[in-house]
Amino acid sequence: MTDRFHPTDAQLALQPETGTGQLRLDLSRRLVAEALGTALLVIAVVGSGIMASRLSPTDIGLQLLENSAATAGALIGLILMFGAVSGAHFNPMVTLVDRLLGTISTRDAGLYVAAQVAGGCIGTVIANLMFSLPAVEWSTHTRSSGALWLSEVVATVGLLLVIHGCVRTGRNDAVPFAVGVWIGAAYWFTSSTSFANPAVTIARMLSNTFAGIKPSSAPMFIAMQVLGAFLAFGLVRFLFPHRHSQARS
């Protein structure tokens, strides 16, 4: 077994989605990257949902295909773009697990989450405006059932295992593609269409379109995503053990 199968915390802290970027940039630049990346991700999710509903108004299956393909493609590009800058988290659950594993500090993790949520909301506003809709229009799309909540747990656990499974087995370059493919596929095999991201969930409340979620439905989605993150944390520690260097405080 080679050393690449036993990365240290210091090595993990530089990789995409398990750390804060190989460029080792100052916090302000990393926060801008997180906010911008999350904004562009939400623009892709919401914007493609609006476009899909207009291009294929009578075919929900085709709408979902168009929405999932655009989201997966954008996500791959964004992780390639910002992975070395900030780690390309774009997701509070990615940041939370990194904090639990000790590869990002508590202060940086909190600021990352704030940047992701702010960026996501800005992204929704931009997507709405691109299609001549109100900048903010609360969604009326109710998403509330046990099946949907279970789907969010599954989608979140799977996403985090894909990330850490690649990085912790020496396949760092595969992360952007593996994450994009997972999310694109999870649109189809989960009944919730795989939000798996609290920042995106919050942002999608602001658009009463195909991708929207009613504000009253969002808290349980986020709660299930948090549950999925803690389950994934335990599985990562169990399935991908590694020697620990000095953890960040």
Summary of the structure (lengths in Angstrom):
residues: 249
radius of gyration: 17.3
end to end distance: 30.6
largest distance: 56.2
contacts: 919
relative contact order: 0.19
helix: 67%
strand: 0%
